[in-house]
Amino acid sequence: MGIKVNDIAFVRFRVPDLDEMQVFLEEFGMRCADRSDDTLYMRGTDDEGFVHVSHVGSEPGFIGLAFEANSEADLDELAAHDEFSVVVELDGPGGGRVVRTTDPNGFQVEVVARRGSVGRLPVPAAAIRNDAATQPRRGATVRLEPGPSHVKRLGHCVLNVVDYRASEAWYKHHFGLVTSDEIQLDEHAALGAFLRCNQGEEYVDHHTLFLVGVGKAGFNHAAFEVSDFDDLMVGHTHLSSGGRHHQWGIGRHLLGSQIYDYWLDPYGHMLEHWTDGDLFNNTTPPNVTLLASVVDSHWGPTHGAPPR
């Protein structure tokens, strides 16, 4: 018997150089929450201790992801099963409790609860917008401060998996995830799905986890919410001017509707800035669509989608 997680919490990576990683992540819009000789914790503006962890390792790579449980009792529920660890203290700013396991593709999966408050960070006030219908900004100007975007939180993670159906069943069974959009190659073969948390009537992100069945396990990308569209664009300019590797965007996705902008960190891991995504609850039925919808955009680049 599983639980129903309420969000994604953080991602973990292995990198050769923490200095290089920290500089990039600060340019990307995160702040250093804590650092030791071998571990770097980066946070967003929300009241969570960290959203991104880097550990020193000779070969860069993705370690795994973590979900947020509703209570410590949920951790006890998972720990009662042999494939999960016992409940232990969570290292890093804010602390908390954690259980760990390994998914069918070899990724480490953590589930956390009781994370302590570390305080929120300030964010720029949203600019008042004039449009063709209403003009509330009168006698005032828009003046945006240059610099990095303001990463608010981790929104979702995308994993390439060996067997989509096996992975889907595992994540749904243990963590209560439900389908927003299933992606099919044709009417007989499913490639993957956008999965969201199941919090009943509470609205949650269109997807928290996207599984893509490519026949081989691998990290695809992690997506971080920023303050708003202006903040995303200011951050794009900041990263571009610093010579960072732009991967795809800017555009508005068809599935999930969010405005997106994809970048590569110094070790080739793809990270996304996003804003203005869909919110679903238990009144939204699952949808089935074809592969083209995954890379389709309402507007934006017509080619150059990140590899799946």
C-alpha positions in Angstrom: 0.0 0.0 0.0 1.4 3.4 -0.9 0.9 7.0 0.0 -0.1 10.2 -1.8 2.8 12.6 -2.1 1.9 16.3 -2.3 4.8 17.7 -4.4 8.3 17.2 -5.6 11.0 18.4 -3.2 14.5 18.4 -4.7 16.9 16.7 -7.1 20.4 15.4 -6.5 23.4 15.4 -8.8 27.0 14.4 -8.7 29.5 16.9 -10.1 33.4 17.3 -10.1 33.5 20.9 -9.1 31.1 22.6 -6.6 32.5 26.0 -7.3 31.6 25.8 -11.0 28.1 24.4 -10.2 27.4 27.1 -7.6 28.3 29.9 -10.0 26.0 28.5 -12.6 23.1 27.9 -10.3 23.3 31.4 -8.9 23.2 32.7 -12.4 20.2 30.5 -13.0 18.4 32.1 -10.1 19.0 29.9 -7.0 20.7 30.9 -3.7 23.3 28.9 -1.7 21.6 27.6 1.4 24.6 25.7 2.7 27.8 24.1 1.6 30.5 21.8 2.9 33.6 20.4 1.3 31.6 17.7 -0.6 28.0 19.0 -0.8 26.2 22.1 -2.1 22.6 22.9 -1.2 20.8 25.5 -3.3 17.4 27.0 -2.5 14.6 28.9 -4.1 12.6 31.8 -2.7 10.0 29.6 -1.1 10.3 28.4 2.5 12.1 25.1 1.9 15.7 24.4 2.9 16.8 23.4 -0.6 15.6 22.4 -4.1 18.9 21.3 -5.7 21.8 19.3 -4.2 25.2 18.6 -5.7 27.7 16.1 -4.3 31.3 15.9 -5.3 32.1 13.0 -7.6 34.6 12.4 -10.3 31.9 11.6 -12.9 29.0 14.0 -13.3 25.5 12.5 -13.2 22.0 12.5 -11.9 21.5 10.7 -8.6 17.8 11.0 -8.0 14.8 13.0 -6.9 12.7 13.5 -3.8 9.0 13.9 -3.1 7.2 15.7 -0.2 4.9 13.6 1.9 1.9 14.9 3.8 3.1 13.7 7.2 5.8 11.6 8.9 3.2 8.9 9.3 3.4 8.5 5.5 7.1 7.8 5.9 6.4 5.2 8.5 3.9 3.6 6.0 6.6 3.4 3.3 9.3 2.2 5.7 7.1 -0.8 6.6 7.9 -2.2 3.1 11.2 -4.0 2.5 12.2 -2.0 -0.5 12.3 1.3 1.5 14.9 2.3 4.1 14.0 3.0 7.7 13.1 6.6 8.5 16.2 8.8 9.2 17.1 12.4 9.6 17.4 14.4 6.4 20.7 16.2 6.1 20.7 19.8 4.9 19.1 23.2 5.7 15.7 22.8 7.4 16.3 19.2 8.3 13.4 16.9 8.4 12.8 13.1 8.0 13.4 10.9 5.0 13.0 7.4 3.6 14.9 6.2 0.6 14.5 3.6 -2.1 15.5 2.8 -5.7 13.1 2.9 -8.6 13.0 0.3 -11.4 15.5 2.3 -13.4 18.1 2.6 -10.7 17.3 6.2 -9.7 17.4 7.0 -6.0 14.0 8.2 -4.8 13.5 9.9 -1.4 10.4 10.9 0.4 10.6 13.7 3.0 8.5 15.1 5.7 8.7 17.6 8.6 11.1 20.0 6.8 11.7 23.0 9.0 11.2 26.6 8.1 14.2 28.6 6.7 12.2 31.7 5.7 11.1 33.1 2.4 13.3 35.3 0.2 12.1 38.5 -1.4 10.9 38.5 -5.0 10.3 41.5 -7.3 6.8 42.8 -7.5 4.9 41.8 -10.6 4.7 44.7 -13.2 1.2 46.0 -13.7 0.3 45.2 -17.3 -1.6 47.3 -19.9 -3.3 45.3 -22.6 -5.8 46.0 -25.4 -8.8 45.6 -23.0 -7.6 47.4 -19.9 -4.9 49.9 -19.0 -4.4 49.9 -15.3 -0.8 51.2 -15.4 -1.3 55.0 -15.9 1.3 57.6 -15.2 3.8 54.9 -14.3 6.6 53.0 -16.1 8.0 49.5 -16.1 11.5 49.3 -14.8 13.0 45.8 -14.4 16.2 45.1 -12.5 18.7 43.1 -14.6 20.1 39.9 -13.1 19.2 36.3 -12.6 15.6 35.0 -12.5 14.1 34.3 -9.1 13.7 30.5 -8.8 10.7 29.9 -6.6 10.6 26.1 -6.3 11.2 22.9 -8.1 8.1 22.1 -10.2 8.8 18.8 -11.9 11.3 16.2 -13.1 11.4 14.3 -16.4 13.0 10.8 -16.5 13.9 8.6 -19.4 13.0 5.1 -18.4 13.5 1.5 -19.7 9.9 0.4 -19.5 7.3 3.1 -19.2 4.4 0.8 -18.0 6.6 -0.7 -15.3 7.8 2.7 -14.1 4.3 4.1 -14.3 2.9 1.3 -12.2 5.7 1.7 -9.6 5.3 5.4 -9.1 1.5 5.3 -9.0 1.5 2.4 -6.5 3.9 3.9 -4.1 3.2 7.6 -4.4 -0.4 7.9 -5.6 0.5 9.8 -8.8 -2.2 10.1 -11.5 -2.2 10.8 -15.2 -2.8 14.2 -16.7 -1.7 13.3 -20.3 -0.6 10.0 -21.6 1.6 10.1 -24.7 1.1 7.5 -27.4 3.2 6.7 -30.4 0.1 5.3 -32.0 -3.2 3.8 -30.9 -1.5 0.6 -29.7 1.7 1.9 -28.0 2.2 4.3 -25.1 5.5 6.2 -24.9 5.0 7.9 -21.5 2.9 10.2 -19.4 2.7 13.5 -17.5 1.9 12.5 -13.9 0.6 14.8 -11.2 0.1 14.5 -7.4 -3.3 13.4 -6.2 -4.5 15.8 -3.5 -8.2 15.4 -4.1 -10.0 18.7 -4.6 -6.7 20.7 -4.1 -5.3 22.1 -7.3 -1.8 20.9 -8.2 0.6 21.3 -11.1 -0.3 19.6 -14.4 2.7 17.4 -13.9 5.2 16.6 -11.2 6.9 13.7 -12.9 7.1 12.9 -16.7 8.2 9.4 -17.6 9.4 8.8 -21.1 9.9 5.2 -22.2 12.9 5.3 -24.5 14.3 1.9 -23.5 17.2 3.3 -21.5 17.3 5.0 -18.1 18.5 8.6 -17.9 17.9 12.1 -16.6 16.0 14.3 -19.0 15.5 17.6 -17.2 14.3 19.3 -14.0 12.0 22.3 -14.1 12.1 25.3 -11.7 9.3 27.8 -11.4 10.2 31.5 -11.6 8.3 34.6 -10.5 6.6 35.5 -13.7 7.1 36.0 -17.5 9.2 39.2 -17.0 11.4 37.3 -14.5 11.9 34.5 -16.9 12.9 36.9 -19.7 15.2 38.9 -17.5 16.9 35.6 -16.5 17.2 34.5 -20.1 19.0 37.8 -20.9 21.3 37.3 -17.9 22.2 33.7 -18.8 22.7 34.6 -22.5 25.0 37.5 -21.7 27.1 35.2 -19.5 27.6 32.8 -22.4 25.6 29.9 -20.9 24.4 27.1 -23.1 20.8 27.7 -24.2 19.0 24.5 -25.2 15.4 25.3 -26.2 12.8 28.1 -26.0 11.4 30.5 -25.3 7.9 29.2 -25.9 4.5 28.1 -24.4 4.0 24.4 -24.2 0.8 22.8 -25.5 0.6 20.2 -22.7 0.8 21.9 -19.3 0.6 25.4 -21.0 3.6 26.7 -19.2 6.0 29.2 -20.7 9.4 27.5 -20.9 13.1 28.2 -21.3 15.7 25.3 -21.2 19.4 25.6 -20.3 22.3 23.2 -19.8 24.4 23.3 -16.6 28.2 23.0 -16.9 27.9 19.2 -16.9 25.2 18.8 -19.5 22.2 18.4 -17.2 19.1 20.2 -18.6 17.3 22.6 -16.3 14.2 24.5 -17.2 12.8 27.9 -16.2 9.0 27.9 -16.4 6.0 30.0 -15.4 2.2 30.1 -15.8 1.4 26.4 -15.9 -1.9 24.5 -15.7 -3.4 23.5 -12.3 -5.6 20.3 -12.1 -7.6 18.5 -9.4 -9.6 15.4 -9.1 -12.3 16.8 -11.5 -9.8 16.7 -14.4 -9.9 13.4 -16.3 -6.8 11.9 -17.8 -6.1 12.7 -21.5 -4.5 10.6 -24.2 -2.6 12.3 -27.0 0.0 11.6 -29.7 3.8 12.3 -29.4 3.7 15.5 -31.5 1.8 17.2 -28.6 4.8 16.9 -26.3 7.0 19.2 -28.4 4.2 21.3 -29.8 4.0 24.9 -28.6 1.3 27.5 -28.8 4.2 29.9 -29.8 7.9 29.6 -29.8 10.5 27.6 -31.7 9.3 25.1 -34.2 12.4 23.0 -34.0 15.3 22.3 -31.6 13.3 20.5 -28.9 15.5 18.9 -26.3 16.3 15.2 -26.9 14.0 12.7 -25.2 
